[in-house]
Protein backbone atom coordinates (compact mmCIF):
# COMPACT_ATOMS: atom_id res chain seq x y z
CA UNK A 1 0.00 0.00 0.00
CA UNK A 2 1.37 3.40 -0.97
CA UNK A 3 1.60 6.11 1.66
CA UNK A 4 -1.78 7.52 2.64
CA UNK A 5 -1.98 11.26 2.05
CA UNK A 6 -4.42 14.13 2.42
CA UNK A 7 -5.82 15.92 -0.64
CA UNK A 8 -4.43 19.40 0.10
CA UNK A 9 -2.31 21.43 2.48
CA UNK A 10 -3.84 22.25 5.85
CA UNK A 11 -3.94 25.76 7.26
CA UNK A 12 -3.37 25.89 11.01
CA UNK A 13 -6.81 26.35 12.61
CA UNK A 14 -7.40 28.73 15.52
CA UNK A 15 -8.25 25.92 17.93
CA UNK A 16 -4.79 24.36 17.49
CA UNK A 17 -3.02 27.50 18.65
CA UNK A 18 0.71 27.05 19.01
CA UNK A 19 1.10 24.57 16.14
CA UNK A 20 2.13 25.52 12.63
CA UNK A 21 0.52 24.12 9.50
CA UNK A 22 3.68 22.11 8.80
CA UNK A 23 3.62 20.58 12.29
CA UNK A 24 -0.04 19.64 11.95
CA UNK A 25 0.46 18.15 8.48
CA UNK A 26 3.44 16.15 9.72
CA UNK A 27 1.48 14.78 12.69
CA UNK A 28 -1.42 13.77 10.45
CA UNK A 29 0.87 12.14 7.88
CA UNK A 30 2.61 10.10 10.57
CA UNK A 31 -0.73 9.06 12.06
CA UNK A 32 -2.18 8.05 8.69
CA UNK A 33 0.79 5.86 7.94
CA UNK A 34 1.37 4.30 11.35
CA UNK A 35 1.29 0.52 11.31
CA UNK A 36 -1.74 0.41 13.63
CA UNK A 37 -3.77 2.79 11.49
CA UNK A 38 -2.87 1.13 8.20
CA UNK A 39 -4.04 -2.17 9.72
CA UNK A 40 -7.45 -0.55 10.27
CA UNK A 41 -7.65 0.05 6.52
CA UNK A 42 -6.61 -3.48 5.62
CA UNK A 43 -9.94 -4.47 4.06
CA UNK A 44 -11.13 -1.12 2.67
CA UNK A 45 -9.37 1.24 0.28
CA UNK A 46 -8.78 4.55 2.03
CA UNK A 47 -8.06 6.61 -1.10
CA UNK A 48 -11.68 7.39 -1.95
CA UNK A 49 -12.47 8.54 1.58
CA UNK A 50 -9.30 10.60 1.96
CA UNK A 51 -9.94 12.32 -1.37
CA UNK A 52 -13.25 13.64 -0.01
CA UNK A 53 -12.03 14.72 3.43
CA UNK A 54 -11.57 18.32 2.24
CA UNK A 55 -14.67 18.37 -0.01
CA UNK A 56 -17.26 21.12 0.59
CA UNK A 57 -19.82 20.31 3.27
CA UNK A 58 -23.05 21.84 4.46
CA UNK A 59 -24.77 22.18 7.82
CA UNK A 60 -26.98 19.20 8.67
CA UNK A 61 -30.73 19.76 9.06
CA UNK A 62 -31.82 19.84 12.70
CA UNK A 63 -35.28 19.26 14.12
CA UNK A 64 -36.30 19.66 17.74
CA UNK A 65 -34.08 22.66 18.44
CA UNK A 66 -36.85 24.83 19.90
CA UNK A 67 -36.84 23.39 23.39
CA UNK A 68 -35.36 24.13 26.78
CA UNK A 69 -31.85 22.95 27.37
CA UNK A 70 -30.47 23.34 23.83
CA UNK A 71 -28.18 26.03 22.43
CA UNK A 72 -27.21 25.73 18.75
CA UNK A 73 -24.43 27.75 17.11
CA UNK A 74 -22.69 27.61 13.74
CA UNK A 75 -19.16 28.92 13.93
CA UNK A 76 -15.48 28.26 14.51
CA UNK A 77 -14.10 26.18 17.34
CA UNK A 78 -12.32 28.29 19.94
CA UNK A 79 -10.29 25.48 21.53
CA UNK A 80 -9.23 21.91 20.85
CA UNK A 81 -11.73 19.16 21.60
CA UNK A 82 -11.00 17.08 24.73
CA UNK A 83 -11.41 13.83 22.80
CA UNK A 84 -9.35 14.66 19.71
CA UNK A 85 -6.67 12.08 18.97
CA UNK A 86 -4.68 12.52 15.78
CA UNK A 87 -3.19 9.05 16.13
CA UNK A 88 -6.55 7.31 16.48
CA UNK A 89 -8.50 9.46 14.00
CA UNK A 90 -6.30 11.32 11.50
CA UNK A 91 -9.02 11.51 8.82
CA UNK A 92 -11.58 12.98 11.21
CA UNK A 93 -8.99 15.33 12.69
CA UNK A 94 -8.17 16.51 9.16
CA UNK A 95 -11.86 17.20 8.49
CA UNK A 96 -11.91 19.45 11.56
CA UNK A 97 -8.80 21.26 10.36
CA UNK A 98 -10.22 21.78 6.85
CA UNK A 99 -13.64 22.97 8.05
CA UNK A 100 -13.98 26.74 8.45
CA UNK A 101 -16.84 26.21 10.90
CA UNK A 102 -18.72 23.52 12.81
CA UNK A 103 -22.23 22.87 14.09
CA UNK A 104 -22.01 23.19 17.88
CA UNK A 105 -24.83 21.81 20.04
CA UNK A 106 -24.72 22.59 23.76
CA UNK A 107 -27.07 20.76 26.12
CA UNK A 108 -27.39 22.62 29.41
CA UNK A 109 -30.15 20.63 31.15
CA UNK A 110 -32.62 17.81 30.49
CA UNK A 111 -34.00 18.16 26.95
CA UNK A 112 -37.58 16.79 27.04
CA UNK A 113 -37.87 16.08 23.29
CA UNK A 114 -35.54 14.26 20.88
CA UNK A 115 -33.12 16.24 18.75
CA UNK A 116 -32.97 14.99 15.14
CA UNK A 117 -29.92 15.39 12.90
CA UNK A 118 -30.44 14.71 9.19
CA UNK A 119 -27.54 14.28 6.77
CA UNK A 120 -28.52 14.55 3.11
CA UNK A 121 -24.96 15.26 2.01
CA UNK A 122 -21.46 15.65 3.43
CA UNK A 123 -22.02 17.78 6.51
CA UNK A 124 -19.95 20.05 8.69
CA UNK A 125 -18.39 18.49 11.77
CA UNK A 126 -20.94 18.35 14.59
CA UNK A 127 -19.86 19.04 18.17
CA UNK A 128 -22.29 17.93 20.91
CA UNK A 129 -21.49 19.02 24.47
CA UNK A 130 -23.62 17.90 27.41
CA UNK A 131 -23.22 19.80 30.67
CA UNK A 132 -23.08 17.99 33.99
CA UNK A 133 -26.36 16.24 34.91
CA UNK A 134 -27.98 17.06 31.55
CA UNK A 135 -29.63 14.52 29.25
CA UNK A 136 -30.65 14.20 25.61
CA UNK A 137 -32.13 11.75 23.12
CA UNK A 138 -30.46 12.27 19.72
CA UNK A 139 -31.67 10.78 16.44
CA UNK A 140 -29.32 10.72 13.45
CA UNK A 141 -30.26 9.77 9.89
CA UNK A 142 -28.04 9.67 6.79
CA UNK A 143 -29.81 9.16 3.47
CA UNK A 144 -28.11 10.26 0.28
CA UNK A 145 -27.04 8.32 -2.79
CA UNK A 146 -24.08 10.67 -3.34
CA UNK A 147 -20.66 10.36 -1.74
CA UNK A 148 -20.83 11.83 1.75
CA UNK A 149 -19.00 12.07 5.04
CA UNK A 150 -20.05 12.90 8.59
CA UNK A 151 -18.04 13.37 11.77
CA UNK A 152 -19.58 13.86 15.21
CA UNK A 153 -17.67 14.66 18.40
CA UNK A 154 -19.54 14.24 21.69
CA UNK A 155 -18.42 15.29 25.16
CA UNK A 156 -20.51 14.12 28.13
CA UNK A 157 -20.09 16.01 31.40
CA UNK A 158 -20.35 14.43 34.84
CA UNK A 159 -23.48 12.29 35.21
CA UNK A 160 -24.76 13.38 31.78
CA UNK A 161 -26.86 10.91 29.78
CA UNK A 162 -27.17 10.58 26.00
CA UNK A 163 -29.30 8.05 24.10
CA UNK A 164 -28.12 8.14 20.48
CA UNK A 165 -30.04 6.28 17.77
CA UNK A 166 -28.55 6.22 14.26
CA UNK A 167 -29.74 4.88 10.88
CA UNK A 168 -27.68 4.61 7.68
CA UNK A 169 -29.91 2.42 5.54
CA UNK A 170 -29.93 3.85 2.00
CA UNK A 171 -27.41 2.77 -0.67
CA UNK A 172 -24.59 5.23 -1.20
CA UNK A 173 -21.61 5.41 -3.54
CA UNK A 174 -19.08 6.26 -0.82
CA UNK A 175 -20.12 6.86 2.79
CA UNK A 176 -17.88 7.40 5.80
CA UNK A 177 -19.06 8.15 9.35
CA UNK A 178 -16.80 9.02 12.26
CA UNK A 179 -18.07 9.17 15.85
CA UNK A 180 -16.04 10.17 18.91
CA UNK A 181 -17.61 10.09 22.39
CA UNK A 182 -15.83 11.14 25.59
CA UNK A 183 -17.50 10.25 28.90
CA UNK A 184 -16.63 12.03 32.14
CA UNK A 185 -17.35 10.75 35.65
CA UNK A 186 -20.67 8.93 35.97
CA UNK A 187 -21.72 9.70 32.39
CA UNK A 188 -23.91 7.25 30.45
CA UNK A 189 -23.97 6.81 26.66
CA UNK A 190 -26.02 4.38 24.57
CA UNK A 191 -25.82 3.99 20.79
CA UNK A 192 -28.38 2.03 18.76
CA UNK A 193 -26.74 1.70 15.35
CA UNK A 194 -28.64 0.36 12.32
CA UNK A 195 -26.78 0.12 9.02
CA UNK A 196 -27.03 -1.44 5.56
CA UNK A 197 -24.11 -2.18 3.31
CA UNK A 198 -23.39 0.04 0.33
CA UNK A 199 -20.84 0.22 -2.46
CA UNK A 200 -18.44 1.56 0.18
CA UNK A 201 -19.68 2.22 3.71
CA UNK A 202 -17.32 2.70 6.63
CA UNK A 203 -18.14 3.46 10.27
CA UNK A 204 -15.42 4.48 12.72
CA UNK A 205 -16.53 4.64 16.38
CA UNK A 206 -14.22 5.77 19.18
CA UNK A 207 -15.59 5.67 22.74
CA UNK A 208 -13.40 7.10 25.52
CA UNK A 209 -14.46 6.38 29.11
CA UNK A 210 -12.51 9.20 30.74
CA UNK A 211 -14.24 9.34 34.13
CA UNK A 212 -14.82 6.94 36.99
CA UNK A 213 -18.04 4.95 36.84
CA UNK A 214 -18.92 5.94 33.27
CA UNK A 215 -20.97 3.53 31.16
CA UNK A 216 -21.12 3.02 27.38
CA UNK A 217 -23.34 0.65 25.41
CA UNK A 218 -23.21 -0.07 21.68
CA UNK A 219 -25.91 -2.21 20.05
CA UNK A 220 -25.66 -2.53 16.26
CA UNK A 221 -27.53 -4.43 13.54
CA UNK A 222 -26.27 -4.55 9.96
CA UNK A 223 -27.20 -6.15 6.65
CA UNK A 224 -24.88 -6.48 3.63
CA UNK A 225 -25.92 -7.99 0.32
CA UNK A 226 -25.45 -8.03 -3.46
CA UNK A 227 -21.73 -7.27 -3.48
CA UNK A 228 -22.11 -4.31 -1.11
CA UNK A 229 -19.58 -3.63 1.65
CA UNK A 230 -19.59 -2.56 5.27
CA UNK A 231 -16.49 -1.81 7.34
CA UNK A 232 -16.94 -1.12 11.08
CA UNK A 233 -13.98 -0.09 13.23
CA UNK A 234 -14.76 0.29 16.94
CA UNK A 235 -12.32 1.33 19.66
CA UNK A 236 -13.36 1.54 23.33
CA UNK A 237 -10.84 3.07 25.72
CA UNK A 238 -11.17 2.67 29.49
CA UNK A 239 -8.96 5.36 31.02
CA UNK A 240 -10.40 5.56 34.55
CA UNK A 241 -11.48 3.03 37.20
CA UNK A 242 -14.85 1.28 37.47
CA UNK A 243 -16.08 2.00 33.96
CA UNK A 244 -18.27 -0.43 32.08
CA UNK A 245 -18.82 -0.98 28.37
CA UNK A 246 -20.87 -3.48 26.41
CA UNK A 247 -20.85 -4.03 22.65
CA UNK A 248 -23.31 -6.29 20.85
CA UNK A 249 -22.98 -6.30 17.05
CA UNK A 250 -24.96 -8.59 14.72
CA UNK A 251 -24.46 -8.58 10.94
CA UNK A 252 -26.01 -10.61 8.13
CA UNK A 253 -23.94 -10.95 4.96
CA UNK A 254 -25.42 -12.47 1.79
CA UNK A 255 -25.20 -12.67 -2.00
CA UNK A 256 -21.54 -11.75 -2.39
CA UNK A 257 -21.56 -9.04 0.30
CA UNK A 258 -18.45 -8.18 2.30
CA UNK A 259 -18.42 -7.24 5.98
CA UNK A 260 -15.50 -6.26 8.19
CA UNK A 261 -15.67 -5.72 11.95
CA UNK A 262 -12.73 -4.76 14.13
CA UNK A 263 -13.51 -4.22 17.82
CA UNK A 264 -10.69 -3.09 20.10
CA UNK A 265 -10.98 -2.70 23.88
CA UNK A 266 -8.07 -0.78 25.43
CA UNK A 267 -7.89 -0.75 29.25
CA UNK A 268 -5.32 1.75 30.43
CA UNK A 269 -3.02 1.40 33.42
CA UNK A 270 -4.90 2.30 36.59
CA UNK A 271 -8.39 1.60 35.18
CA UNK A 272 -9.11 -1.07 37.81
CA UNK A 273 -12.61 -2.37 38.31
CA UNK A 274 -13.36 -2.12 34.58
CA UNK A 275 -16.07 -4.32 33.11
CA UNK A 276 -15.81 -4.55 29.30
CA UNK A 277 -17.79 -6.95 27.11
CA UNK A 278 -17.74 -7.41 23.33
CA UNK A 279 -19.80 -9.79 21.19
CA UNK A 280 -19.81 -9.80 17.39
CA UNK A 281 -21.97 -12.41 15.63
CA UNK A 282 -22.12 -12.78 11.85
CA UNK A 283 -24.50 -14.81 9.74
CA UNK A 284 -23.49 -15.77 6.21
CA UNK A 285 -26.31 -16.46 3.73
CA UNK A 286 -26.39 -17.26 0.04
CA UNK A 287 -23.21 -17.62 -1.99
CA UNK A 288 -19.81 -15.93 -1.74
CA UNK A 289 -20.30 -13.93 1.45
CA UNK A 290 -17.05 -12.53 2.89
CA UNK A 291 -16.82 -11.86 6.64
CA UNK A 292 -13.74 -10.51 8.43
CA UNK A 293 -13.96 -10.10 12.20
CA UNK A 294 -11.25 -9.34 14.74
CA UNK A 295 -12.00 -8.61 18.41
CA UNK A 296 -9.02 -7.26 20.36
CA UNK A 297 -8.18 -6.78 24.04
CA UNK A 298 -5.33 -4.62 25.36
CA UNK A 299 -5.21 -4.74 29.17
CA UNK A 300 -2.62 -2.86 31.20
CA UNK A 301 -4.02 -3.21 34.72
CA UNK A 302 -5.26 -5.85 37.17
CA UNK A 303 -8.71 -6.37 38.68
CA UNK A 304 -10.78 -6.18 35.51
CA UNK A 305 -13.58 -8.26 34.02
CA UNK A 306 -13.35 -8.55 30.25
CA UNK A 307 -14.71 -10.82 27.57
CA UNK A 308 -14.71 -10.73 23.80
CA UNK A 309 -16.01 -13.11 21.21
CA UNK A 310 -16.79 -13.35 17.53
CA UNK A 311 -18.70 -15.96 15.58
CA UNK A 312 -19.17 -16.56 11.87
CA UNK A 313 -21.75 -19.14 10.84
CA UNK A 314 -24.82 -20.03 8.87
CA UNK A 315 -28.43 -20.56 9.85
CA UNK A 316 -28.86 -23.52 12.17
CA UNK A 317 -29.92 -26.59 10.22
CA UNK A 318 -31.61 -27.93 13.34
CA UNK A 319 -33.73 -24.78 13.64
CA UNK A 320 -34.59 -24.95 9.93
CA UNK A 321 -35.63 -28.58 10.27
CA UNK A 322 -37.74 -27.76 13.33
CA UNK A 323 -39.70 -25.05 11.48
CA UNK A 324 -40.11 -27.08 8.28
CA UNK A 325 -41.32 -30.08 10.27
CA UNK A 326 -44.20 -27.86 11.39
CA UNK A 327 -45.23 -26.88 7.88
CA UNK A 328 -43.12 -23.77 7.34
CA UNK A 329 -41.60 -23.54 3.86
CA UNK A 330 -37.77 -23.50 3.61
CA UNK A 331 -37.65 -19.88 2.35
CA UNK A 332 -40.00 -18.64 5.06
CA UNK A 333 -38.14 -20.57 7.75
CA UNK A 334 -34.83 -19.06 6.66
CA UNK A 335 -36.34 -15.57 6.62
CA UNK A 336 -37.84 -15.99 10.08
CA UNK A 337 -34.54 -17.13 11.57
CA UNK A 338 -32.59 -14.29 9.99
CA UNK A 339 -35.19 -11.82 11.24
CA UNK A 340 -34.81 -13.14 14.77
CA UNK A 341 -31.04 -12.82 14.54
CA UNK A 342 -31.19 -9.12 13.61
CA UNK A 343 -34.12 -8.25 15.88
CA UNK A 344 -31.90 -8.90 18.89
CA UNK A 345 -29.96 -5.71 18.01
CA UNK A 346 -32.67 -3.43 16.59
CA UNK A 347 -33.93 -1.09 19.28
CA UNK A 348 -34.41 2.55 20.21
CA UNK A 349 -36.42 5.43 18.70
CA UNK A 350 -35.46 4.58 15.09
CA UNK A 351 -36.11 0.85 15.40
CA UNK A 352 -39.33 0.81 13.35
CA UNK A 353 -37.65 2.25 10.24
CA UNK A 354 -34.69 -0.07 10.72
CA UNK A 355 -36.96 -3.11 11.05
CA UNK A 356 -38.74 -2.29 7.78
CA UNK A 357 -35.45 -1.80 5.94
CA UNK A 358 -33.19 -4.50 7.39
CA UNK A 359 -35.79 -7.17 8.11
CA UNK A 360 -37.51 -6.52 4.81
CA UNK A 361 -34.24 -7.16 3.03
CA UNK A 362 -33.79 -10.33 5.04
CA UNK A 363 -37.16 -11.58 3.81
CA UNK A 364 -36.35 -10.61 0.23
CA UNK A 365 -33.20 -12.73 0.29
N, C-alpha and C positions, 0 to 999 in steps of 0.2 A: 504494500500500500504506500503510495506517495505521501509526502507530508501533507497534513491537513492545513488549510490556510483560509483566512477570512477574505471576503470579496473586495474590501477597500481599507484604506488607512483609517485608523480611529483617531478622532480628536479627543483630547483629555476632557472628560465631563467635569462639571463643577463639583459633583458629589464625590469625586476621587481627588480632592484637593491634595496637592503635595506630590502627585505622580505625573510625570510627563507622558505624552502620547507614545513615545518610543518605549518607555518602561511598561506601559499598559499593554502595548502590542506584543512586547517580548514575553510578558507573563502569560498572555492568552495563547501565543504560539507554543510555548513550552507546555501549557496545560493541554492543548489540543493534541499534542503529539507525545504525551506521556504514555508509557506502556499500559497503565491502568485504563486510561481513557480510550485508547485505541482498541483495547479489548472490548469495551462497551459498544464499539461500532463494528464488531466482528461480523455480524450477520446482516447489516444494513449499510448501504453506501451513504456516506456522510456528505458527499459533494453537493447533491441536490439541495439538502437542507442548509448547508453552509452558504451556498450561493444566494439564498433568499434571506439570510439573517439581516442584511442591511436594506432589504426591499421596503418601499413605502408601506406604512400601516395606518390604520384609522382607529378612532376610539370605538370600543365596543358599545352596543346598545344596552342600556340599563333600564330595568323596570323595578319598581318598588322603592325608589329613592325618596319619595315624599313621605317619610315616616320619622318618628323620633329615634334618635340614636345614630343617625347616619349623616356624615359630612362628605360630600363628593367634590373633588377638585381635579382640574386638568392642568398640569404644569410640570416644571422641572423638579427633580429630586434635589433636596438641599443637603443631604448627607448620605453616606453609604448605608446600604441595607444591612441589618445585623446578620442576616442569613446568607449573605453573598459569599460564594466560594469559587474563585476562578478555577481551582484545580478540579472541583467536582462538576462544575457547570460552565465551561468556557463559552459555549454557544449562547446560552442564556445571558451570561455576563456581557458578551459582545452586543447582544440585542439592546441591553440597557445602555451601553455606551453609545451605540448608534442613535438611539431614540432621542429626539430633542425635547420630548415631554412624556409623561406617564399619566395613567388614570389612577388617582389615589383615593382610596375609600377608607375613611376612618369611622370606626364603630365605637361610640363613647358610652353606650349603655345597652340594655336589652332591646333588640329590634324586634317588634312583635310580628312583622310580616316578612316573608322571604324576599331576598334581593336576587333578581335574575340578571345574568350576564349573557348576552347573545353575541356570538362571533359569526359574522357572515363573510369574513375576510381575514387577512392578517391584521391583528389588532395591536395597539400600543401595549407595552408592558402594563400590567395591572398590579398595584400595590394595595394590599388589604391589611389594615392595622386595627386590631381589637384591643381596646383599653382593658385594664384589669377589671375582672368581674362582669364584663360585657358578654353578649351572646348574639349569634346570628345564624340564620339558615340561608345558605347561598346556593343558587341553582345556576349551572353553567351549561350552555348548549352551543356546540359548533356544528354548523350545517352549510357548507359551501362546497361546490364541486371544483373550485379553483384551488391552486396551491395556496396554503395559508399556514401561519405560525401564530401561536399564542404562548405567552409566558406570564405566570402569576406568582407573585411573591407574597406570602402571608406571614404576619407576625402576631402571635397570640400572647397577650399580656397575662399576668398572674390570674389564675382561676377563670380565664376566658374560655368560652365554648363556641365552637364552629361546627355546624353540620353542613358539609359540602356534597352536593349531588351533581354529577357531571355526565352528560351524554355526548358521544361523538359517534353517530350512527349512520350518517350519509356517506356515500362513496366520494373520495377526494383524490385528486391527482398526486398531491404531495402534502401531507399534513403532519406537523410536529407540534407537540404540546409539552411545555415545561412547567412544573409545579414545584415550588419550594415552600415548605411550611416550617416555621420555627416556633416551638412551644416553650413558654416560660413556666415557672413553678405552678403546679396544679392545673395547668391548661388541659383542655380536652378537644381533640380534633377527630372527626369521622368523615371519611370519603367513601361515597358510593359511586363507583366508576363503571359506566356501561359503554362498551366500545365495539364497533364492527371493523373488520379489516378493510383496507383500501389498497389502491395501487402501491402507495407507500404511506404507512401511518406509524408514527413513533410517539411514545409517551415516556417522558422522563419525570420521575417523581422522587423528590428528595425531602425526607422528613427528619427534622433535627429536634430531638427531645433535649432541650437545653435548660430544663428546670426540674427540680425534684418533684416526684409524684405526677409528672405529666403523662397523658395517655393519648395514644394515636391508634386509630383503627382504619384499615383499608380493606374494602370488600369490592371485588371487581369481577364482572362477567363480560366475556368477549366471544365473538364469533367471527371466524375467518373462512372464506370460501372462494371458489372459482379463481384460483391463482392470485388472490389478494394477499396482503402481508400486514402483520402487526408485530411491532417490536416494543416491548415494555421493559424499561430499566428502572428499578426501584431500589433506592438506598435509604435505610433507616439508621440514623445515628443516635445512640444513647450516650449523652455526655454527662448526665447527672444521675445521682442515685434514685432508686425506687421508681423508675419510669416503667411503663408497660406499653407494648405495641403488639398488634395482632394483624396479620395479613392473610386474607383468604382470596385466592385468585383462581377462577375457573374459566377455561377457554375450550371452545369446540373448534376444531380445524378440519375442513372437508374439501373435497373436490380440487386438490392441488394447491390449497392454501398453505401459507407459511407463517408460523407463529414463533416468536422468540420471547422468553421471559428470563430476566436476570434479577434476582432478589438478593440484596446484600444487607446484612445486619452487622453494624459496627458498634461494639460496646467498648467505650473508652475506659482508660484506667481511672479508677475511682467511682465508676458507675455501679456500685454494689446494689444488690436488691433488685436488679433489672429483671423483668419478665418479658421476653420477646418470642413471639411465635410466628411462623411462616408456613403456609400451605399453598402449594400450586398444583392444581390437578388439570390435566389436559386429556381431551377425548378426541381421538382421531376417527374420522368417518369418511366413507368413500375411498377413492383411490388417490395415491400420491400426496398425502398430507405430510408436511414437514413440521416437526415440533422440536425446538431447542429450548431446554430449561436448565437453569443453573442457580440453585440456592446457595448462598454463601454466609458463613459466620466468621466474624473476626472478634475475638473476645480477649480483652486485655485486663481483666479483673476477676476476682473470685466472688463467690456468693451470688450467682446469677442462675436464672432458670430460662433456658433457651431450647427451642426445637425448630427444626426446619425439615421440610419434606417436599418432594416433587414426584408426581406420577404421570406416566404417559400410557394410555391404554385405549381399548375399544369398548364398545357397549357389551355389557355382560351377556354372554350367551345363555346363562341360566335364567336371567331376568327376561330375556327375549322368549325363551321357551315357555316360561311361566305365563306370560301374557298371551302367547299364541295358543297355549293349551286351553285358554279360556275364551277363545273365539276372536281374539284381536288379530287383525292382519299384520304381516311382518312389517310393512311400511309404517302403519300406525303405531305399532309397538315400539319401533325404533324412534319415531318422533316423540312419543310420550316419555321415553327414557332420557332422550337428549333434553327435552324440556325440563324434566325434573333436575337434571344435572345443572343447568344454568339457573333455574329458579332459586337455587340455594344462595346465589350471590346477586340477585336482582332485588333491590330494596330502596327505600327512601322516596322523596317527593317526585322523582322522575321515573319511578319504576314502571308505571303504566305504559309510557311511551317506549321504554326499553323492552318490556315484555312483548309488545306488538311487533317491534322491529326484530329483536334477536330470536324470540321464540317462533315468530312467524317464519323466519328464515330456516329455523331448525325443522319446522314442519315441511317447508318446501323442498328441503334436501331429501 
